[in-house]
Amino acid sequence: MRVKITTSCFGKGFNYSAGDVKDVTEKLGKDLISAGFASEIKSAKPKKETKPAGGADADA
């Protein structure tokens, strides 16, 4: 889970500053969010590769 830290916090095995963006375990992420220390960053879906219109090569 990817989160943005909104309030500096620390605990066993971590020390985060406000503004940090971190990949954390699902459990830690949910704990930080429910405590108000972080917000979840939703990952954007990768864009599909588009082909040129007409299906012809651009060099033709």
N, CA and C atoms as an extended XYZ file, in Angstrom:
180
Properties=species:S:1:pos:R:3:atomname:S:1:resname:S:1:resid:I:1 pbc="F F F"
N         0.852       -1.170        0.000 N   MET     1
C         0.000        0.000        0.000 CA  MET     1
C         0.900        1.236        0.000 C   MET     1
N         0.514        2.215       -0.781 N   ARG     2
C         1.288        3.462       -0.875 CA  ARG     2
C         0.507        4.548       -0.130 C   ARG     2
N         1.201        5.259        0.780 N   VAL     3
C         0.558        6.302        1.565 CA  VAL     3
C         1.383        7.582        1.553 C   VAL     3
N         0.695        8.693        1.788 N   LYS     4
C         1.368        9.978        1.981 CA  LYS     4
C         1.192       10.326        3.454 C   LYS     4
N         2.301       10.565        4.129 N   ILE     5
C         2.281       10.890        5.545 CA  ILE     5
C         1.834       12.340        5.710 C   ILE     5
N         0.776       12.547        6.512 N   THR     6
C         0.238       13.890        6.716 CA  THR     6
C         0.717       14.498        8.024 C   THR     6
N         1.102       13.658        8.984 N   THR     7
C         1.591       14.102       10.292 CA  THR     7
C         2.802       13.257       10.660 C   THR     7
N         3.879       13.893       11.067 N   SER     8
C         5.070       13.142       11.463 CA  SER     8
C         4.714       12.135       12.552 C   SER     8
N         5.275       10.925       12.433 N   CYS     9
C         4.974        9.870       13.389 CA  CYS     9
C         6.117        8.861       13.400 C   CYS     9
N         6.164        8.075       14.478 N   PHE    10
C         7.178        7.029       14.567 CA  PHE    10
C         6.625        5.878       15.369 C   PHE    10
N         7.245        4.749       15.205 N   GLY    11
C         6.839        3.557       15.930 CA  GLY    11
C         7.939        2.527       15.815 C   GLY    11
N         7.638        1.313       16.205 N   LYS    12
C         8.623        0.250       16.152 CA  LYS    12
C         8.981       -0.044       14.691 C   LYS    12
N        10.174        0.320       14.302 N   GLY    13
C        10.662        0.036       12.959 CA  GLY    13
C        10.376        1.089       11.916 C   GLY    13
N         9.773        2.235       12.291 N   PHE    14
C         9.546        3.281       11.291 CA  PHE    14
C         9.621        4.661       11.938 C   PHE    14
N         9.948        5.641       11.112 N   ASN    15
C        10.012        7.035       11.525 CA  ASN    15
C         9.721        7.867       10.273 C   ASN    15
N         8.527        8.444       10.197 N   TYR    16
C         8.094        9.166        9.005 CA  TYR    16
C         7.869       10.636        9.306 C   TYR    16
N         8.201       11.474        8.340 N   SER    17
C         7.982       12.912        8.446 CA  SER    17
C         6.807       13.310        7.563 C   SER    17
N         6.113       14.370        7.949 N   ALA    18
C         4.992       14.870        7.146 CA  ALA    18
C         5.475       15.152        5.722 C   ALA    18
N         4.707       14.702        4.753 N   GLY    19
C         5.047       14.899        3.341 CA  GLY    19
C         5.721       13.702        2.706 C   GLY    19
N         6.210       12.753        3.509 N   ASP    20
C         6.834       11.542        2.957 CA  ASP    20
C         5.794       10.711        2.209 C   ASP    20
N         6.217       10.077        1.144 N   VAL    21
C         5.388        9.101        0.428 CA  VAL    21
C         6.089        7.762        0.591 C   VAL    21
N         5.369        6.781        1.144 N   LYS    22
C         5.986        5.508        1.499 CA  LYS    22
C         5.151        4.331        1.030 C   LYS    22
N         5.840        3.241        0.701 N   ASP    23
C         5.201        1.953        0.479 CA  ASP    23
C         5.263        1.213        1.806 C   ASP    23
N         4.105        0.861        2.349 N   VAL    24
C         4.038        0.193        3.647 CA  VAL    24
C         3.159       -1.046        3.530 C   VAL    24
N         3.201       -1.889        4.553 N   THR    25
C         2.332       -3.058        4.551 CA  THR    25
C         0.881       -2.597        4.644 C   THR    25
N        -0.019       -3.461        4.208 N   GLU    26
C        -1.455       -3.155        4.253 CA  GLU    26
C        -1.890       -2.818        5.685 C   GLU    26
N        -1.418       -3.608        6.650 N   LYS    27
C        -1.803       -3.390        8.045 CA  LYS    27
C        -1.298       -2.043        8.563 C   LYS    27
N        -0.020       -1.744        8.353 N   LEU    28
C         0.540       -0.474        8.816 CA  LEU    28
C        -0.156        0.692        8.123 C   LEU    28
N        -0.387        0.567        6.830 N   GLY    29
C        -1.062        1.627        6.088 CA  GLY    29
C        -2.441        1.915        6.652 C   GLY    29
N        -3.222        0.867        6.922 N   LYS    30
C        -4.560        1.055        7.484 CA  LYS    30
C        -4.486        1.671        8.874 C   LYS    30
N        -3.512        1.252        9.676 N   ASP    31
C        -3.338        1.819       11.018 CA  ASP    31
C        -2.995        3.316       10.940 C   ASP    31
N        -2.065        3.669       10.053 N   LEU    32
C        -1.675        5.079        9.916 CA  LEU    32
C        -2.844        5.931        9.436 C   LEU    32
N        -3.613        5.406        8.490 N   ILE    33
C        -4.761        6.143        7.958 CA  ILE    33
C        -5.840        6.315        9.020 C   ILE    33
N        -6.149        5.230        9.747 N   SER    34
C        -7.208        5.322       10.764 CA  SER    34
C        -6.801        6.239       11.923 C   SER    34
N        -5.493        6.364       12.175 N   ALA    35
C        -5.013        7.255       13.231 CA  ALA    35
C        -4.922        8.705       12.749 C   ALA    35
N        -5.104        8.935       11.446 N   GLY    36
C        -5.042       10.287       10.904 CA  GLY    36
C        -3.639       10.762       10.570 C   GLY    36
N        -2.686        9.830       10.504 N   PHE    37
C        -1.301       10.193       10.203 CA  PHE    37
C        -0.959       10.107        8.719 C   PHE    37
N        -1.847        9.510        7.917 N   ALA    38
C        -1.537        9.307        6.504 CA  ALA    38
C        -2.814        9.247        5.686 C   ALA    38
N        -2.652        9.375        4.377 N   SER    39
C        -3.762        9.169        3.445 CA  SER    39
C        -3.262        8.231        2.347 C   SER    39
N        -4.170        7.410        1.847 N   GLU    40
C        -3.793        6.426        0.829 CA  GLU    40
C        -3.625        7.102       -0.519 C   GLU    40
N        -2.634        6.649       -1.243 N   ILE    41
C        -2.415        7.104       -2.612 CA  ILE    41
C        -2.880        5.977       -3.512 C   ILE    41
N        -3.908        6.240       -4.265 N   LYS    42
C        -4.418        5.243       -5.205 CA  LYS    42
C        -3.519        5.252       -6.430 C   LYS    42
N        -3.067        4.076       -6.832 N   SER    43
C        -2.197        4.005       -8.007 CA  SER    43
C        -3.033        4.132       -9.264 C   SER    43
N        -2.515        4.882      -10.205 N   ALA    44
C        -3.197        5.071      -11.482 CA  ALA    44
C        -3.030        3.819      -12.326 C   ALA    44
N        -4.054        3.482      -13.060 N   LYS    45
C        -3.960        2.333      -13.961 CA  LYS    45
C        -3.047        2.701      -15.118 C   LYS    45
N        -2.165        1.786      -15.520 N   PRO    46
C        -1.277        2.090      -16.649 CA  PRO    46
C        -2.081        2.302      -17.924 C   PRO    46
N        -1.643        3.264      -18.706 N   LYS    47
C        -2.329        3.546      -19.969 CA  LYS    47
C        -2.021        2.457      -20.976 C   LYS    47
N        -3.017        2.125      -21.794 N   LYS    48
C        -2.797        1.152      -22.865 CA  LYS    48
C        -2.036        1.827      -23.992 C   LYS    48
N        -1.146        1.061      -24.603 N   GLU    49
C        -0.387        1.588      -25.729 CA  GLU    49
C        -1.327        1.730      -26.915 C   GLU    49
N        -1.297        2.885      -27.559 N   THR    50
C        -2.183        3.110      -28.703 CA  THR    50
C        -1.407        2.908      -29.996 C   THR    50
N        -2.095        2.420      -30.991 N   LYS    51
C        -1.503        2.214      -32.311 CA  LYS    51
C        -1.934        3.351      -33.218 C   LYS    51
N        -1.135        3.678      -34.220 N   PRO    52
C        -1.510        4.761      -35.145 CA  PRO    52
C        -2.816        4.422      -35.854 C   PRO    52
N        -3.594        5.442      -36.165 N   ALA    53
C        -4.864        5.254      -36.872 CA  ALA    53
C        -4.620        4.616      -38.221 C   ALA    53
N        -5.461        3.706      -38.614 N   GLY    54
C        -5.328        3.034      -39.902 CA  GLY    54
C        -4.457        1.808      -39.861 C   GLY    54
N        -3.703        1.612      -38.817 N   GLY    55
C        -2.881        0.419      -38.654 CA  GLY    55
C        -1.658        0.373      -39.554 C   GLY    55
N        -1.375        1.439      -40.286 N   ALA    56
C        -0.214        1.459      -41.189 CA  ALA    56
C         1.008        1.969      -40.433 C   ALA    56
N         2.178        1.621      -40.906 N   ASP    57
C         3.400        2.121      -40.320 CA  ASP    57
C         3.535        3.617      -40.614 C   ASP    57
N         4.122        4.343      -39.704 N   ALA    58
C         4.296        5.783      -39.882 CA  ALA    58
C         5.309        6.114      -40.973 C   ALA    58
N         6.215        5.175      -41.293 N   ASP    59
C         7.245        5.433      -42.298 CA  ASP    59
C         6.791        5.141      -43.720 C   ASP    59
N         5.623        4.581      -43.892 N   ALA    60
C         5.176        4.164      -45.230 CA  ALA    60
C         4.823        5.296      -46.124 C   ALA    60
